[in-house]
Amino acid sequence: MGAINLYDVGGGKGVVRDYVRPMRHVEPESTLYDAISVMSEAGTTWVPVVSNGKLLGILTMENMNKAYSERLKKTEEFVMP
């Protein structure tokens, strides 16, 4: 499994395998701390979620921020009259 982005491609010549770089991933049971660590090490704002060698999806910082914001909003509704 690997990753490729527009900066890797440059002029867009060649085939995908020429540009793919190895990418760490997380599993569904991984902690958010693990996911953020992988993103930080890779210099990305996303990380693949993989189980048994199969890509399940992509977790992004935007996903995490949205979920945190929604959870915070529910907490405030519960605490504040």
N, CA, C and O atoms as a GROMACS GRO file, in nm:
protein
  324
    1MET      N    1   0.085  -0.116   0.000
    1MET     CA    2   0.000   0.000   0.000
    1MET      C    3   0.090   0.122   0.000
    1MET      O    4   0.192   0.126   0.068
    2GLY      N    5   0.050   0.221  -0.076
    2GLY     CA    6   0.129   0.341  -0.083
    2GLY      C    7   0.044   0.463  -0.108
    2GLY      O    8  -0.079   0.455  -0.115
    3ALA      N    9   0.109   0.575  -0.121
    3ALA     CA   10   0.040   0.702  -0.141
    3ALA      C   11   0.105   0.778  -0.255
    3ALA      O   12   0.223   0.759  -0.285
    4ILE      N   13   0.027   0.862  -0.318
    4ILE     CA   14   0.076   0.948  -0.425
    4ILE      C   15  -0.003   1.078  -0.418
    4ILE      O   16  -0.123   1.077  -0.389
    5ASN      N   17   0.062   1.189  -0.444
    5ASN     CA   18  -0.010   1.316  -0.447
    5ASN      C   19   0.038   1.398  -0.567
    5ASN      O   20   0.131   1.359  -0.637
    6LEU      N   21  -0.026   1.511  -0.589
    6LEU     CA   22   0.006   1.592  -0.706
    6LEU      C   23   0.150   1.641  -0.705
    6LEU      O   24   0.210   1.656  -0.811
    7TYR      N   25   0.205   1.666  -0.588
    7TYR     CA   26   0.344   1.713  -0.580
    7TYR      C   27   0.441   1.604  -0.624
    7TYR      O   28   0.547   1.633  -0.680
    8ASP      N   29   0.405   1.477  -0.597
    8ASP     CA   30   0.491   1.366  -0.638
    8ASP      C   31   0.496   1.354  -0.791
    8ASP      O   32   0.601   1.323  -0.847
    9VAL      N   33   0.385   1.378  -0.856
    9VAL     CA   34   0.371   1.352  -0.999
    9VAL      C   35   0.443   1.456  -1.084
    9VAL      O   36   0.503   1.422  -1.186
   10GLY      N   37   0.438   1.581  -1.044
   10GLY     CA   38   0.504   1.686  -1.121
   10GLY      C   39   0.443   1.700  -1.259
   10GLY      O   40   0.330   1.747  -1.272
   11GLY      N   41   0.515   1.659  -1.361
   11GLY     CA   42   0.468   1.671  -1.499
   11GLY      C   43   0.365   1.569  -1.540
   11GLY      O   44   0.308   1.580  -1.648
   12GLY      N   45   0.339   1.470  -1.457
   12GLY     CA   46   0.235   1.372  -1.486
   12GLY      C   47   0.275   1.267  -1.588
   12GLY      O   48   0.188   1.206  -1.650
   13LYS      N   49   0.403   1.244  -1.607
   13LYS     CA   50   0.447   1.143  -1.703
   13LYS      C   51   0.482   1.014  -1.629
   13LYS      O   52   0.524   1.018  -1.514
   14GLY      N   53   0.464   0.903  -1.694
   14GLY     CA   54   0.497   0.775  -1.634
   14GLY      C   55   0.372   0.704  -1.586
   14GLY      O   56   0.260   0.740  -1.620
   15VAL      N   57   0.394   0.601  -1.505
   15VAL     CA   58   0.282   0.523  -1.451
   15VAL      C   59   0.279   0.537  -1.300
   15VAL      O   60   0.378   0.577  -1.238
   16VAL      N   61   0.166   0.504  -1.241
   16VAL     CA   62   0.146   0.525  -1.097
   16VAL      C   63   0.256   0.459  -1.014
   16VAL      O   64   0.307   0.521  -0.921
   17ARG      N   65   0.293   0.336  -1.046
   17ARG     CA   66   0.393   0.264  -0.964
   17ARG      C   67   0.526   0.339  -0.956
   17ARG      O   68   0.603   0.318  -0.863
   18ASP      N   69   0.552   0.427  -1.053
   18ASP     CA   70   0.675   0.505  -1.051
   18ASP      C   71   0.674   0.613  -0.943
   18ASP      O   72   0.779   0.664  -0.904
   19TYR      N   73   0.554   0.647  -0.894
   19TYR     CA   74   0.541   0.759  -0.801
   19TYR      C   75   0.494   0.719  -0.661
   19TYR      O   76   0.510   0.796  -0.566
   20VAL      N   77   0.437   0.600  -0.647
   20VAL     CA   78   0.382   0.559  -0.517
   20VAL      C   79   0.494   0.544  -0.416
   20VAL      O   80   0.598   0.485  -0.443
   21ARG      N   81   0.468   0.600  -0.298
   21ARG     CA   82   0.564   0.586  -0.187
   21ARG      C   83   0.496   0.508  -0.075
   21ARG      O   84   0.375   0.518  -0.058
   22PRO      N   85   0.573   0.433   0.001
   22PRO     CA   86   0.512   0.355   0.111
   22PRO      C   87   0.437   0.447   0.207
   22PRO      O   88   0.479   0.560   0.232
   23MET      N   89   0.328   0.397   0.261
   23MET     CA   90   0.246   0.475   0.354
   23MET      C   91   0.204   0.387   0.470
   23MET      O   92   0.147   0.279   0.450
   24ARG      N   93   0.232   0.432   0.590
   24ARG     CA   94   0.182   0.360   0.707
   24ARG      C   95   0.032   0.376   0.712
   24ARG      O   96  -0.025   0.466   0.650
   25HIS      N   97  -0.032   0.289   0.787
   25HIS     CA   98  -0.177   0.295   0.800
   25HIS      C   99  -0.216   0.265   0.945
   25HIS      O  100  -0.132   0.228   1.027
   26VAL      N  101  -0.344   0.281   0.974
   26VAL     CA  102  -0.398   0.243   1.104
   26VAL      C  103  -0.506   0.138   1.081
   26VAL      O  104  -0.555   0.119   0.970
   27GLU      N  105  -0.541   0.069   1.188
   27GLU     CA  106  -0.649  -0.028   1.183
   27GLU      C  107  -0.770   0.030   1.254
   27GLU      O  108  -0.757   0.128   1.328
   28PRO      N  109  -0.888  -0.027   1.233
   28PRO     CA  110  -1.008   0.027   1.298
   28PRO      C  111  -0.997   0.038   1.450
   28PRO      O  112  -1.060   0.125   1.511
   29GLU      N  113  -0.917  -0.049   1.511
   29GLU     CA  114  -0.902  -0.048   1.656
   29GLU      C  115  -0.795   0.048   1.705
   29GLU      O  116  -0.776   0.064   1.826
   30SER      N  117  -0.724   0.113   1.614
   30SER     CA  118  -0.618   0.207   1.652
   30SER      C  119  -0.678   0.328   1.723
   30SER      O  120  -0.794   0.363   1.702
   31THR      N  121  -0.597   0.390   1.806
   31THR     CA  122  -0.643   0.511   1.875
   31THR      C  123  -0.628   0.632   1.782
   31THR      O  124  -0.554   0.628   1.684
   32LEU      N  125  -0.699   0.739   1.816
   32LEU     CA  126  -0.684   0.861   1.739
   32LEU      C  127  -0.542   0.917   1.754
   32LEU      O  128  -0.489   0.979   1.661
   33TYR      N  129  -0.482   0.894   1.870
   33TYR     CA  130  -0.344   0.936   1.890
   33TYR      C  131  -0.252   0.866   1.788
   33TYR      O  132  -0.164   0.928   1.730
   34ASP      N  133  -0.275   0.735   1.768
   34ASP     CA  134  -0.197   0.660   1.669
   34ASP      C  135  -0.216   0.720   1.530
   34ASP      O  136  -0.119   0.737   1.455
   35ALA      N  137  -0.341   0.753   1.495
   35ALA     CA  138  -0.370   0.809   1.363
   35ALA      C  139  -0.300   0.944   1.345
   35ALA      O  140  -0.241   0.969   1.240
   36ILE      N  141  -0.306   1.028   1.446
   36ILE     CA  142  -0.241   1.159   1.438
   36ILE      C  143  -0.090   1.142   1.427
   36ILE      O  144  -0.024   1.217   1.355
   37SER      N  145  -0.034   1.045   1.498
   37SER     CA  146   0.110   1.020   1.490
   37SER      C  147   0.152   0.979   1.349
   37SER      O  148   0.253   1.027   1.298
   38VAL      N  149   0.074   0.891   1.287
   38VAL     CA  150   0.104   0.848   1.150
   38VAL      C  151   0.095   0.967   1.055
   38VAL      O  152   0.182   0.984   0.969
   39MET      N  153  -0.009   1.049   1.070
   39MET     CA  154  -0.024   1.167   0.985
   39MET      C  155   0.096   1.260   1.002
   39MET      O  156   0.152   1.310   0.904
   40SER      N  157   0.136   1.282   1.125
   40SER     CA  158   0.247   1.373   1.154
   40SER      C  159   0.376   1.321   1.092
   40SER      O  160   0.450   1.397   1.029
   41GLU      N  161   0.404   1.193   1.109
   41GLU     CA  162   0.526   1.133   1.053
   41GLU      C  163   0.527   1.140   0.901
   41GLU      O  164   0.631   1.161   0.839
   42ALA      N  165   0.409   1.123   0.839
   42ALA     CA  166   0.400   1.122   0.693
   42ALA      C  167   0.387   1.263   0.635
   42ALA      O  168   0.400   1.282   0.514
   43GLY      N  169   0.360   1.362   0.722
   43GLY     CA  170   0.341   1.499   0.673
   43GLY      C  171   0.212   1.514   0.595
   43GLY      O  172   0.204   1.592   0.500
   44THR      N  173   0.108   1.438   0.636
   44THR     CA  174  -0.022   1.445   0.568
   44THR      C  175  -0.130   1.481   0.669
   44THR      O  176  -0.105   1.487   0.789
   45THR      N  177  -0.249   1.505   0.618
   45THR     CA  178  -0.365   1.529   0.704
   45THR      C  179  -0.466   1.416   0.690
   45THR      O  180  -0.585   1.434   0.715
   46TRP      N  181  -0.417   1.299   0.648
   46TRP     CA  182  -0.502   1.182   0.630
   46TRP      C  183  -0.421   1.055   0.652
   46TRP      O  184  -0.298   1.057   0.646
   47VAL      N  185  -0.492   0.947   0.678
   47VAL     CA  186  -0.427   0.818   0.697
   47VAL      C  187  -0.522   0.708   0.649
   47VAL      O  188  -0.642   0.713   0.677
   48PRO      N  189  -0.468   0.607   0.577
   48PRO     CA  190  -0.553   0.496   0.536
   48PRO      C  191  -0.592   0.410   0.656
   48PRO      O  192  -0.512   0.390   0.747
   49VAL      N  193  -0.715   0.361   0.656
   49VAL     CA  194  -0.762   0.267   0.758
   49VAL      C  195  -0.772   0.132   0.689
   49VAL      O  196  -0.846   0.115   0.593
   50VAL      N  197  -0.694   0.034   0.740
   50VAL     CA  198  -0.680  -0.096   0.675
   50VAL      C  199  -0.708  -0.208   0.774
   50VAL      O  200  -0.669  -0.201   0.890
   51SER      N  201  -0.777  -0.312   0.726
   51SER     CA  202  -0.802  -0.432   0.806
   51SER      C  203  -0.779  -0.554   0.719
   51SER      O  204  -0.837  -0.566   0.611
   52ASN      N  205  -0.696  -0.644   0.767
   52ASN     CA  206  -0.663  -0.766   0.692
   52ASN      C  207  -0.617  -0.736   0.550
   52ASN      O  208  -0.654  -0.806   0.456
   53GLY      N  209  -0.536  -0.631   0.535
   53GLY     CA  210  -0.483  -0.595   0.405
   53GLY      C  211  -0.581  -0.526   0.312
   53GLY      O  212  -0.547  -0.497   0.197
   54LYS      N  213  -0.702  -0.498   0.360
   54LYS     CA  214  -0.805  -0.434   0.276
   54LYS      C  215  -0.827  -0.290   0.322
   54LYS      O  216  -0.844  -0.264   0.441
   55LEU      N  217  -0.827  -0.198   0.227
   55LEU     CA  218  -0.852  -0.057   0.257
   55LEU      C  219  -0.999  -0.040   0.291
   55LEU      O  220  -1.087  -0.069   0.210
   56LEU      N  221  -1.026   0.008   0.414
   56LEU     CA  222  -1.163   0.033   0.457
   56LEU      C  223  -1.205   0.177   0.433
   56LEU      O  224  -1.323   0.205   0.413
   57GLY      N  225  -1.108   0.267   0.434
   57GLY     CA  226  -1.140   0.408   0.415
   57GLY      C  227  -1.020   0.496   0.446
   57GLY      O  228  -0.910   0.447   0.471
   58ILE      N  229  -1.044   0.624   0.444
   58ILE     CA  230  -0.941   0.724   0.473
   58ILE      C  231  -0.991   0.810   0.589
   58ILE      O  232  -1.101   0.864   0.583
   59LEU      N  233  -0.912   0.821   0.694
   59LEU     CA  234  -0.944   0.908   0.807
   59LEU      C  235  -0.868   1.038   0.788
   59LEU      O  236  -0.747   1.037   0.766
   60THR      N  237  -0.939   1.151   0.795
   60THR     CA  238  -0.875   1.281   0.776
   60THR      C  239  -0.885   1.364   0.903
   60THR      O  240  -0.967   1.337   0.990
   61MET      N  241  -0.799   1.464   0.912
   61MET     CA  242  -0.806   1.557   1.024
   61MET      C  243  -0.942   1.626   1.023
   61MET      O  244  -0.999   1.654   1.128
   62GLU      N  245  -0.994   1.653   0.904
   62GLU     CA  246  -1.126   1.716   0.893
   62GLU      C  247  -1.234   1.627   0.956
   62GLU      O  248  -1.322   1.676   1.026
   63ASN      N  249  -1.227   1.495   0.930
   63ASN     CA  250  -1.321   1.401   0.993
   63ASN      C  251  -1.313   1.410   1.145
   63ASN      O  252  -1.415   1.417   1.213
   64MET      N  253  -1.191   1.409   1.196
   64MET     CA  254  -1.173   1.409   1.341
   64MET      C  255  -1.219   1.541   1.402
   64MET      O  256  -1.283   1.542   1.507
   65ASN      N  257  -1.188   1.654   1.336
   65ASN     CA  258  -1.231   1.784   1.386
   65ASN      C  259  -1.383   1.794   1.389
   65ASN      O  260  -1.441   1.846   1.485
   66LYS      N  261  -1.448   1.745   1.284
   66LYS     CA  262  -1.594   1.750   1.278
   66LYS      C  263  -1.656   1.664   1.388
   66LYS      O  264  -1.749   1.708   1.456
   67ALA      N  265  -1.604   1.543   1.408
   67ALA     CA  266  -1.657   1.454   1.512
   67ALA      C  267  -1.636   1.516   1.650
   67ALA      O  268  -1.724   1.509   1.735
   68TYR      N  269  -1.519   1.576   1.672
   68TYR     CA  270  -1.491   1.639   1.801
   68TYR      C  271  -1.586   1.756   1.824
   68TYR      O  272  -1.639   1.772   1.934
   69SER      N  273  -1.607   1.837   1.720
   69SER     CA  274  -1.697   1.952   1.732
   69SER      C  275  -1.840   1.907   1.764
   69SER      O  276  -1.906   1.967   1.849
   70GLU      N  277  -1.886   1.803   1.696
   70GLU     CA  278  -2.022   1.753   1.722
   70GLU      C  279  -2.034   1.696   1.864
   70GLU      O  280  -2.136   1.716   1.930
   71ARG      N  281  -1.932   1.627   1.909
   71ARG     CA  282  -1.934   1.571   2.044
   71ARG      C  283  -1.933   1.683   2.147
   71ARG      O  284  -2.004   1.676   2.247
   72LEU      N  285  -1.852   1.786   2.124
   72LEU     CA  286  -1.845   1.900   2.214
   72LEU      C  287  -1.980   1.971   2.221
   72LEU      O  288  -2.024   2.012   2.328
   73LYS      N  289  -2.044   1.987   2.106
   73LYS     CA  290  -2.174   2.052   2.101
   73LYS      C  291  -2.277   1.973   2.184
   73LYS      O  292  -2.356   2.033   2.256
   74LYS      N  293  -2.276   1.842   2.173
   74LYS     CA  294  -2.369   1.759   2.250
   74LYS      C  295  -2.341   1.770   2.400
   74LYS      O  296  -2.433   1.773   2.481
   75THR      N  297  -2.213   1.778   2.435
   75THR     CA  298  -2.175   1.792   2.576
   75THR      C  299  -2.224   1.925   2.630
   75THR      O  300  -2.276   1.931   2.741
   76GLU      N  301  -2.208   2.032   2.552
   76GLU     CA  302  -2.253   2.164   2.596
   76GLU      C  303  -2.405   2.167   2.612
   76GLU      O  304  -2.456   2.229   2.706
   77GLU      N  305  -2.478   2.102   2.522
   77GLU     CA  306  -2.625   2.097   2.533
   77GLU      C  307  -2.666   2.023   2.658
   77GLU      O  308  -2.766   2.059   2.720
   78PHE      N  309  -2.590   1.921   2.695
   78PHE     CA  310  -2.623   1.842   2.814
   78PHE      C  311  -2.593   1.919   2.941
   78PHE      O  312  -2.669   1.913   3.037
   79VAL      N  313  -2.481   1.992   2.943
   79VAL     CA  314  -2.434   2.062   3.062
   79VAL      C  315  -2.508   2.194   3.080
   79VAL      O  316  -2.546   2.228   3.192
   80MET      N  317  -2.528   2.270   2.973
   80MET     CA  318  -2.589   2.402   2.983
   80MET      C  319  -2.741   2.394   2.974
   80MET      O  320  -2.795   2.321   2.891
   81PRO      N  321  -2.810   2.469   3.060
   81PRO     CA  322  -2.957   2.468   3.057
   81PRO      C  323  -3.012   2.538   2.934
   81PRO      O  324  -3.133   2.547   2.917
   0.00000   0.00000   0.00000
